[in-house]
Amino acid sequence: MYKKNMKFTAVLIMLSILLSGCNAGIKQAAASKVSSSSPIEATIHYLTSDECDGRLIGTAGNKKAQEYVVKKFEEYLIKPFNGSYYHPYSQEVINLKENILELKLDDSKKDSKNLEYGKDYIERSLSRCKLELPLHIGNDINEDCILVTEDIIDPNIKNDKVKAALVVSEKLLRGSISPNRLGSKCVFSITPKVYEQLKKADKAYLSLDYSIDEITENNVAGVLEGHNSNKAVVIMAHIDHVGSIGNTIWRGAVDNGSGVALMMDMVNKLAQYAKSNKLGCDIVFCAVNGEETFLNGSRAFAEEIYNRYGEVTNINIDCVGEKGKDAVYVDADIQSSESENLAKYLSEHFKQSGFKSEVASGKYTSDHYSFSVGINVTTGYNFDLIHTVDDTADKLDTGFMEKISDALTKFVTEYIDKELENEPDQISRIIKEEKERLDFGQYKFVEADGELLYIHNGNFKGSLEEANKLLGSDDLSFIPAELNGLPLKEISINAFKSKFVDTPPANQHEPGKVYNHKNILSQFNNMSICYYGESKLSEISVDKYLTGIMPDMDWYKNQVENKISNAQTIGINNKRYYIIKPEMKGEFHILAYIDKHPQRIYFYRIAGTDLEKVINDKSLLSAYINDNHMEDLIDNISKWLNQQ
């Protein structure tokens, strides 16, 4: 692990409070004692130890965890992937340089008591500031202040006179120290005990500064080689967590020591299996970093893996085996039919193996979203536990984890053995290879296994200039070059309705000949417009549904009506929007709008860093919509699509 212009050490933040009779002594959180009688228990015991120190990226503890995985790979005779176990990538982190909060009483009798960062309070949102202001509890804010509130969605936090906020939380949840945590104001979580103490205080001094530094971190990967070297099953679990502050360690047993432990148990079992059985394809194992900083590591590793293999299937493991959980969920990206089919296949396998199981598409975001075909195996995310100091090894049912490992290992062997049967995967390989030879808007028919396969390329991703060039006009000139100060980076267009509607008749085409769709955009499915820069992003997406087509209406009911059924609605100008809450960690709120036409329905989704800051305040949200001319953009997209 290498660092550039940075010393990433635990940051000691002193919170001095001048109160009478305040006792702020807190015992050090201790590592849970667990036996190491099984490989799973041994891995959990080490990853949650003082030595690994919470496994925060950029720290010695994270490097110790990497070295542990490498040692096990070597022990199980797993080859280095692409010549090395360590696969470096770069990412940004926040280095806190100054963070001081001092509270004062007007009372002449004062005792100084230090409250401890990480035990009494912790950051939620970071912003550079230097403030000396009165504390305020309640409404009727008439002067600049630091707000103290019991509600994280308190609308007063958005008040211009509120320069920072302290929010009561039963448990202190620690997030990643990454640029994604930057906001327009400093917001800290405080314990209920501190809240009671703050009621006696009058004024606060707050100073915070940081730098954004680039570090080089590692994913750790090994491989079991198989028959088909063009295909790989990637079994993955994120090894990073959120680290420590002083003597307090966020040990991350469930999140995600459990996933790494289960993966390493599978490494051992599959290595033993490979000694006496031929593998149908390569199996790559990866302890990935940077999940807590919004999938940085898996995105980098996905790029590397796609350069090596033509076909990749990702099986991710995140948060498995928490005590009291008795079901196994399999998450898949709802926009990937291949992923959803794989999730159904695995969930059924779990049921046949005696587990309660169900597909939970779109509910449990993790590193599998970095792959075109990927699923996540989990027993659920308990947000009252993960990212708290209570997430320790004693919260895991290792016996249940071993059963999951056995079932998942069996599934992998059965899945890759199908490669040896050749025929189904041979057809998939033909489709993939032939599609790669086609440009956007082209199609052909190819003979395989006695039938003609319809193959076409309806996927485009590139710049606005490339999109206009592809379309042969300036049709998309209504798309702004920047949004809220962020530059336009990428446009994605998917147009593949001909797979289901108005498929060209095979008997009117010459096999192997390449044809151009006369109007590829008539097959439009969806488009995404992405703006990003300086660790911020905004995205506008639109899906098209044809009212007279049953598959489209089934998708509309499942993917749109179900999403908005319990959503809050808000009227801005002449449009009614839906506010869809995030279902899992790492997601943004979605501001949705439905534009209905006689034969078409357009479903718009707006999300991003800046929108997240205003989503709970109607006046600020309205200003965001109006200042960015969002309604004009929506109307222009609908007009453009209606012309296709």
C-alpha positions in Angstrom: 0.0 0.0 0.0 1.4 3.4 -1.0 0.3 6.9 0.0 0.9 10.2 -1.7 1.2 13.5 0.3 -0.6 12.0 3.2 -0.1 10.6 6.7 -3.4 8.8 7.4 -3.4 8.2 11.1 -6.3 8.1 13.6 -7.4 11.6 14.2 -7.8 12.7 17.8 -10.6 15.3 18.1 -10.9 17.1 21.4 -14.3 18.2 22.5 -14.0 20.3 25.6 -17.2 21.1 27.4 -17.4 23.5 30.4 -20.0 21.9 32.6 -20.5 21.0 36.3 -20.4 17.4 37.5 -20.0 15.9 34.0 -18.6 12.3 33.8 -17.4 11.5 30.3 -15.4 8.3 31.1 -16.0 5.6 28.6 -14.6 2.1 28.6 -12.6 0.9 25.6 -14.5 -1.3 23.2 -13.0 -4.7 23.4 -12.7 -7.4 20.7 -15.2 -10.2 21.2 -13.7 -13.4 22.3 -14.4 -16.2 19.8 -13.0 -19.6 19.3 -10.9 -20.3 16.2 -11.9 -23.9 15.8 -13.0 -23.5 12.2 -11.6 -21.6 9.2 -14.5 -19.2 9.2 -14.0 -18.4 12.9 -10.3 -18.1 12.5 -10.7 -15.5 9.7 -13.3 -13.5 11.6 -11.2 -13.6 14.8 -8.2 -12.1 12.9 -10.1 -9.5 10.8 -11.8 -8.1 13.9 -8.7 -8.1 16.0 -6.8 -5.1 17.4 -4.1 -5.8 14.8 -6.5 -5.1 11.9 -7.7 -2.0 13.7 -11.0 -1.7 11.8 -9.5 -2.2 8.3 -9.9 1.4 7.1 -8.4 2.0 3.6 -5.0 3.6 3.7 -4.1 2.2 7.1 -1.7 -0.5 8.5 -4.7 -2.5 9.7 -6.1 -2.7 6.2 -2.7 -3.9 4.9 -2.6 -6.5 7.7 -5.9 -7.9 6.5 -4.6 -8.0 2.9 -1.5 -9.9 4.0 -3.7 -12.4 5.8 -5.6 -13.1 2.6 -2.4 -13.5 0.6 -1.1 -16.0 3.2 -4.2 -18.1 2.9 -4.1 -18.0 -0.9 -0.5 -19.3 -0.7 -1.6 -21.9 1.9 -4.4 -23.2 -0.4 -2.2 -23.1 -3.5 -4.2 -20.4 -5.2 -2.2 -18.8 -8.0 -1.7 -15.0 -8.2 -4.2 -13.4 -10.6 -2.4 -11.8 -13.6 0.9 -12.4 -12.0 0.4 -10.8 -8.6 -1.9 -11.1 -5.6 -1.9 -7.4 -5.1 -3.8 -5.2 -7.6 -3.3 -1.5 -7.0 -5.7 1.3 -7.9 -6.0 5.0 -6.9 -8.7 6.7 -5.0 -9.3 9.9 -3.0 -9.7 10.1 0.8 -10.2 12.9 3.3 -7.5 13.7 5.7 -8.9 15.6 8.7 -6.4 18.3 9.6 -8.2 20.2 12.3 -11.4 19.3 14.1 -12.1 21.2 17.3 -15.4 21.7 19.1 -15.5 23.7 22.3 -18.7 24.4 24.2 -19.0 27.2 26.9 -21.4 28.2 29.7 -22.1 31.7 30.8 -22.1 30.5 34.3 -19.1 31.7 36.3 -18.6 28.2 37.9 -17.1 26.1 35.2 -15.6 22.6 35.1 -13.8 21.6 32.0 -14.7 18.1 30.8 -13.3 16.5 27.6 -15.8 14.6 25.5 -14.2 12.0 23.3 -14.4 11.9 19.5 -15.7 8.5 18.4 -17.4 7.8 21.7 -19.4 10.9 22.4 -19.7 12.4 18.9 -18.7 11.7 15.3 -18.9 13.3 11.9 -21.9 12.8 9.5 -21.2 15.5 7.0 -18.0 17.6 6.6 -17.4 21.1 5.5 -14.6 23.5 6.1 -15.6 26.0 8.7 -14.4 28.3 11.6 -17.3 29.3 13.7 -18.0 30.8 17.1 -21.8 30.8 17.5 -24.6 30.3 20.0 -26.2 26.9 20.3 -29.9 26.7 19.4 -32.5 24.1 20.2 -36.0 24.2 18.6 -37.6 26.4 15.9 -37.7 30.2 15.5 -34.1 30.7 14.4 -33.4 34.4 14.2 -29.6 34.5 14.3 -26.7 32.6 13.0 -26.2 29.5 15.2 -25.2 25.9 15.6 -28.4 23.8 15.7 -28.8 21.0 18.2 -31.6 18.6 17.2 -32.9 15.1 17.8 -34.0 14.7 14.1 -31.5 14.1 11.2 -34.1 15.3 8.7 -35.0 18.4 10.8 -35.8 21.0 8.1 -34.1 23.6 10.2 -30.7 22.1 9.3 -31.3 23.6 5.8 -31.9 27.1 7.3 -29.4 29.6 6.0 -28.8 30.8 9.6 -27.8 27.3 10.7 -24.1 27.1 10.1 -23.6 23.7 11.6 -25.7 21.0 13.3 -25.3 18.5 16.2 -27.8 15.6 15.8 -28.7 13.1 18.6 -28.2 9.5 17.7 -28.7 6.4 19.9 -25.6 4.8 18.3 -22.7 6.5 16.6 -22.5 5.2 13.1 -19.2 5.8 11.4 -19.1 6.3 7.7 -16.1 6.3 5.3 -13.6 9.2 5.4 -14.1 9.9 1.7 -15.1 12.9 -0.4 -18.6 11.6 -0.6 -19.1 12.8 2.9 -18.5 16.4 2.0 -21.5 18.7 2.4 -22.5 22.3 2.6 -22.4 22.3 6.4 -20.7 20.4 9.3 -23.1 17.9 10.8 -22.1 15.7 13.8 -23.9 12.9 15.6 -23.9 13.2 19.4 -25.0 10.7 22.0 -28.2 11.2 24.1 -25.9 11.8 27.1 -24.1 14.6 25.4 -27.4 16.1 24.2 -28.5 16.4 27.9 -25.2 18.1 28.6 -25.5 20.5 25.7 -28.8 21.8 27.1 -26.7 23.5 29.7 -24.2 25.1 27.3 -24.7 28.4 25.6 -22.0 29.0 22.9 -19.7 26.9 20.8 -16.5 27.3 18.9 -16.1 25.0 15.9 -13.2 24.7 13.6 -12.7 22.1 10.9 -10.3 21.7 8.0 -9.3 18.8 5.8 -7.4 17.9 2.7 -8.4 15.6 -0.1 -5.5 13.3 -0.9 -5.0 10.5 -3.4 -3.8 7.1 -2.2 -2.9 3.9 -3.9 -4.7 0.9 -2.4 -4.8 -2.8 -3.3 -7.4 -5.4 -4.1 -6.1 -8.9 -3.3 -6.9 -11.6 -6.0 -6.0 -15.2 -6.8 -7.2 -17.6 -9.4 -8.0 -21.3 -9.9 -7.6 -21.9 -13.6 -10.2 -23.9 -15.6 -11.0 -25.4 -19.0 -12.4 -22.2 -20.6 -9.8 -19.4 -20.1 -12.2 -16.9 -21.7 -14.7 -17.1 -18.9 -14.4 -16.4 -15.2 -16.6 -16.7 -12.1 -15.4 -13.9 -9.7 -16.1 -14.6 -6.1 -15.7 -11.4 -4.1 -16.1 -9.9 -0.7 -15.0 -6.4 0.5 -12.3 -6.4 3.1 -12.4 -2.7 4.1 -14.3 -1.2 7.0 -14.3 2.2 8.8 -11.3 1.9 11.1 -10.8 3.3 14.6 -10.6 6.5 16.6 -8.3 6.4 19.6 -9.0 3.2 21.5 -12.4 2.7 19.9 -12.4 0.2 17.0 -15.2 -0.4 14.6 -14.4 -4.0 14.1 -16.8 -4.8 11.2 -17.6 -8.5 12.0 -20.9 -8.6 10.0 -19.8 -5.8 7.6 -17.8 -7.4 6.1 -15.5 -9.7 8.0 -18.3 -12.3 7.6 -18.2 -12.1 3.8 -14.4 -12.4 3.6 -14.5 -15.3 6.1 -17.1 -17.1 4.0 -15.2 -16.5 0.8 -11.9 -17.8 2.2 -13.8 -20.9 3.4 -15.0 -21.4 -0.2 -11.4 -20.8 -1.5 -10.3 -23.8 0.6 -13.2 -26.0 -0.5 -12.9 -25.2 -4.2 -9.1 -25.6 -4.2 -9.7 -29.1 -2.8 -12.4 -29.8 -5.4 -10.1 -28.7 -8.2 -7.5 -31.3 -7.2 -9.7 -34.1 -8.4 -12.1 -32.4 -10.8 -11.7 -30.4 -14.0 -13.0 -26.8 -13.6 -15.2 -25.6 -16.5 -13.7 -22.1 -16.3 -11.5 -19.9 -14.2 -12.5 -19.0 -10.7 -11.1 -15.7 -9.5 -11.2 -14.8 -5.8 -10.9 -11.2 -4.8 -10.8 -9.5 -1.4 -11.8 -6.1 -2.7 -11.1 -2.7 -1.1 -13.0 0.6 -1.1 -16.6 -0.7 -0.9 -17.2 1.7 2.0 -16.0 4.6 -0.3 -18.7 3.8 -2.9 -17.2 0.8 -4.7 -13.9 2.3 -5.7 -12.0 -1.0 -5.5 -14.5 -3.2 -7.3 -14.9 -0.7 -10.1 -11.1 -0.8 -10.7 -11.0 -4.5 -10.5 -14.0 -4.9 -12.9 -12.1 -2.9 -15.5 -9.1 -5.2 -15.0 -11.1 -8.4 -15.2 -12.9 -7.4 -18.3 -9.6 -6.8 -20.1 -8.7 -10.5 -19.3 -12.0 -12.3 -19.9 -14.7 -12.3 -22.5 -17.4 -13.5 -20.1 -17.5 -12.6 -16.4 -20.0 -13.6 -13.7 -19.6 -12.0 -10.3 -20.8 -13.6 -7.0 -20.4 -11.0 -4.2 -20.8 -11.8 -0.5 -21.6 -9.0 1.9 -23.0 -9.2 5.5 -23.8 -12.9 6.0 -24.6 -14.9 9.2 -25.8 -12.3 11.7 -27.5 -14.1 14.6 -31.2 -14.2 14.4 -31.2 -14.1 10.5 -32.6 -17.3 9.0 -32.9 -16.5 5.3 -30.5 -15.9 2.5 -31.2 -13.1 0.0 -29.8 -12.8 -3.5 -29.6 -9.3 -4.8 -29.3 -8.4 -8.5 -29.4 -5.2 -10.6 -33.0 -4.9 -11.8 -31.7 -3.5 -15.1 -29.7 -6.7 -15.9 -31.9 -9.6 -16.9 -28.9 -11.9 -16.8 -28.2 -11.0 -13.2 -31.8 -11.4 -12.2 -31.9 -14.9 -13.9 -28.7 -15.9 -12.1 -30.2 -14.6 -8.8 -33.3 -16.7 -9.3 -31.2 -19.8 -10.1 -29.1 -19.4 -7.0 -32.1 -18.6 -4.7 -33.8 -21.8 -5.9 -30.6 -23.7 -5.2 -30.6 -22.4 -1.6 -34.2 -23.5 -1.2 -33.4 -26.9 -2.5 -30.5 -27.0 0.0 -32.9 -26.4 2.9 -32.6 -22.6 3.3 -35.3 -19.9 3.3 -34.3 -17.7 0.3 -35.6 -15.1 -2.0 -34.5 -12.8 -4.8 -34.2 -9.2 -3.5 -33.3 -7.3 -6.6 -32.2 -3.7 -5.9 -32.4 -4.0 -2.1 -28.8 -4.8 -1.1 -26.3 -2.7 -3.0 -22.7 -3.8 -2.9 -19.7 -4.5 -5.2 -21.7 -6.7 -7.6 -23.0 -3.4 -9.1 -19.6 -2.9 -10.6 -20.2 -5.9 -12.9 -22.5 -6.4 -15.9 -23.5 -9.8 -14.6 -23.4 -9.9 -10.8 -25.3 -10.9 -7.7 -24.9 -10.4 -4.0 -25.4 -13.1 -1.3 -26.5 -11.7 2.1 -28.6 -12.4 5.1 -29.6 -8.7 5.2 -28.2 -5.3 6.3 -29.1 -4.4 9.9 -28.5 -0.7 10.1 -28.9 -0.7 13.9 -25.7 -2.9 14.0 -23.4 -2.3 11.0 -21.1 0.7 11.2 -21.4 0.7 15.0 -19.0 -0.5 17.6 -21.4 -3.3 18.4 -20.7 -5.1 15.2 -18.4 -7.6 16.8 -17.7 -11.3 16.2 -20.1 -12.5 18.8 -23.0 -11.2 16.6 -22.3 -14.0 14.0 -23.7 -17.5 13.8 -20.7 -19.2 12.3 -22.5 -22.6 12.1 -25.1 -21.0 9.8 -22.3 -19.4 7.8 -20.6 -22.8 7.2 -23.9 -24.1 5.9 -24.2 -21.2 3.5 -20.6 -21.8 2.4 -21.3 -25.4 1.7 -24.4 -24.6 -0.4 -22.7 -21.8 -2.3 -19.6 -23.9 -3.0 -21.8 -26.6 -4.5 -23.6 -24.0 -6.6 -20.3 -22.7 -8.0 -19.1 -26.2 -8.9 -22.4 -27.0 -10.7 -22.4 -23.6 -12.4 -18.9 -23.9 -13.8 -19.3 -27.6 -14.7 -21.9 -26.5 -17.2 -19.1 -24.9 -19.2 -17.8 -28.4 -19.8 -21.2 -29.4 -21.3 -20.3 -26.6 -23.8 -23.6 -26.2 -25.8 -25.5 -23.6 -23.8 -22.4 -21.6 -23.1 -21.1 -22.0 -26.6 -24.3 -20.2 -27.9 -23.8 -17.5 -25.3 -20.2 -17.1 -26.4 -21.2 -16.8 -30.1 -23.8 -14.2 -29.2 -21.3 -12.2 -27.2 -18.5 -12.4 -29.8 -20.8 -11.6 -32.7 -22.4 -8.6 -30.9 -18.9 -7.2 -30.2 -18.4 -7.0 -34.0 -21.5 -4.8 -34.5 -21.7 -1.1 -34.2 -24.6 0.6 -32.5 -27.8 0.1 -34.5 -26.5 -2.9 -36.5 -27.9 -6.5 -36.4 -27.4 -9.8 -38.1 -28.6 -13.4 -38.0 -26.1 -16.2 -37.2 -26.5 -19.9 -37.5 -25.9 -21.9 -34.3 -27.1 -25.3 -33.2 -29.4 -25.6 -36.2 -31.2 -22.3 -35.7 -30.8 -18.6 -36.6 -29.9 -16.4 -33.7 -30.9 -12.7 -33.8 -28.0 -10.6 -32.7 -27.9 -6.8 -32.5 -26.1 -4.0 -30.8 -28.4 -1.5 -29.1 -26.0 -0.1 -26.5 -24.2 3.2 -26.8 -22.0 5.0 -24.2 -20.0 8.1 -24.9 -19.9 11.9 -25.1 -22.6 14.3 -26.4 -20.5 14.9 -29.5 -20.1 11.2 -30.1 -23.9 10.7 -29.6 -24.8 13.5 -32.1 -22.3 12.2 -34.6 -23.8 8.7 -34.3 -27.3 10.0 -34.8 -26.1 12.1 -37.8 -27.5 15.4 -36.4 -27.6 17.8 -33.4 -30.7 16.1 -32.1 -29.4 16.1 -28.6 -28.3 19.8 -28.5 -30.9 20.5 -25.9 -28.8 18.6 -23.3 -26.9 21.2 -21.3 -23.1 21.0 -21.2 -23.1 21.3 -17.4 -25.6 20.9 -14.5 -25.3 22.8 -11.3 -21.6 23.5 -12.1 -20.8 19.8 -13.0 -19.6 19.1 -16.5 -21.5 16.6 -18.8 -19.3 13.4 -18.8 -21.3 10.7 -20.4 -24.5 9.7 -22.2 -25.8 6.1 -22.3 -28.5 4.9 -24.7 -30.0 1.5 -24.7 -32.3 0.5 -27.6 -33.1 -3.2 -27.7 -36.9 -3.5 -27.8 -36.6 -5.4 -31.1 -35.6 -8.4 -28.9 -39.3 -8.5 -27.9 -41.2 -6.3 -30.3 -41.1 -6.2 -34.1 -38.1 -8.5 -34.3 -36.9 -8.6 -38.0 -38.1 -11.8 -39.7 -35.2 -14.2 -40.1 -36.4 -15.6 -43.5 -36.0 -12.2 -45.1 -32.3 -11.9 -44.1 -29.1 -13.5 -45.3 -27.3 -15.3 -42.4 -24.1 -13.6 -41.4 -24.8 -10.4 -43.3 -24.7 -7.1 -41.3 -27.8 -4.9 -41.5 -28.6 -1.4 -40.2 -31.8 -0.7 -38.3 -33.6 2.0 -40.2 -34.5 3.8 -37.0 -32.7 2.3 -34.0 -34.2 4.9 -31.7 -37.7 3.6 -32.3 -36.4 0.7 -30.2 -35.4 3.0 -27.4 -35.5 1.5 -23.9 -33.6 4.1 -21.7 -31.1 6.9 -21.6 -28.9 8.2 -18.8 -27.2 11.6 -18.8 -24.3 11.7 -16.3 -22.5 14.8 -14.9 -19.7 14.5 -12.4 -16.5 16.2 -11.1 -14.7 16.8 -7.9 -16.3 13.8 -6.1 -19.8 15.0 -7.0 -22.3 13.6 -9.5 -25.7 14.1 -10.9 -27.7 11.8 -13.2 -30.9 12.1 -15.2 -32.4 8.9 -16.5 -35.5 8.1 -18.5 -37.1 4.8 -19.4 -39.7 4.3 -22.1 -42.6 1.9 -21.8 -45.0 1.1 -24.7 -48.6 1.0 -23.4 -49.8 -1.6 -25.9 -47.0 -4.1 -25.3 -47.6 -6.6 -22.4 -43.9 -7.2 -21.5 -43.4 -3.4 -21.2 -46.5 -3.0 -19.0 -45.4 -5.8 -16.8 -42.1 -4.1 -16.3 -43.8 -0.8 -15.7 -46.0 -2.3 -13.0 -43.1 -4.1 -11.3 -40.4 -1.5 -11.7 -42.3 1.8 -11.6 -45.7 1.4 -9.9 -44.2 -0.7 -7.1 -41.5 2.0 -6.5 -43.8 4.9 -6.3 -46.7 3.2 -4.4 -45.4 4.5 -1.0 -43.4 7.4 -2.2 -43.9 11.0 -1.0 -45.3 13.3 -3.7 -44.5 17.0 -4.2 -45.8 19.5 -6.6 -43.3 21.9 -8.2 -44.5 24.3 -10.9 -46.8 22.3 -13.2 -45.4 18.8 -12.4 -46.0 16.2 -9.7 -42.8 14.5 -8.5 -42.2 11.4 -6.4 -39.5 11.2 -3.8 -38.3 7.6 -3.6 -36.3 6.9 -0.5 -33.0 4.9 -0.7 -33.5 1.2 0.3 -29.9 0.5 1.2 -26.6 2.1 2.2 -24.7 4.1 -0.4 -27.8 5.0 -2.5 -29.3 8.5 -3.2 -32.9 9.5 -2.9 -34.6 9.6 -6.4 -36.7 12.4 -7.6 -39.1 10.7 -10.1 -41.5 12.1 -12.7 -43.9 10.1 -14.9 -44.8 11.6 -18.3 -47.7 9.8 -19.8 -48.7 9.9 -23.5 -51.3 7.9 -25.4 -49.0 5.1 -26.6 -45.9 5.7 -24.4 -45.0 6.3 -20.8 -41.7 8.0 -19.8 -40.3 7.4 -16.3 -37.7 10.0 -15.3 -35.3 9.7 -12.4 -33.1 12.4 -11.1 -30.4 11.7 -8.4 -27.0 12.9 -7.2 -24.9 14.6 -4.7 -26.4 18.1 -4.9 -30.0 16.9 -5.1 -29.4 14.8 -1.9 -28.7 18.0 0.0 -32.1 19.6 -0.9 -34.4 16.6 -1.2 -36.1 17.2 2.1 -36.7 20.9 1.7 -39.4 21.9 -0.8 -38.2 25.5 -1.3 -34.6 24.4 -1.9 -35.7 21.5 -4.1 -37.9 23.8 -6.2 -34.9 26.2 -6.6 -32.7 23.2 -7.7 -35.3 22.3 -10.3 -35.8 25.8 -11.6 -32.1 26.9 -11.5 -31.1 23.9 -13.5 -34.0 24.2 -15.9 -34.8 20.6 -15.2 -38.4 20.8 -16.4 -37.3 22.2 -19.7 -34.8 19.3 -20.0 -37.6 16.7 -19.2 -40.0 18.3 -21.8 -37.3 18.4 -24.5 -36.4 14.7 -23.9 -40.0 13.7 -24.2 -40.4 15.8 -27.3 -37.3 14.2 -28.8 -38.5 10.7 -28.0 -41.9 11.3 -29.4 -40.4 12.2 -32.8 -38.6 8.8 -33.0 
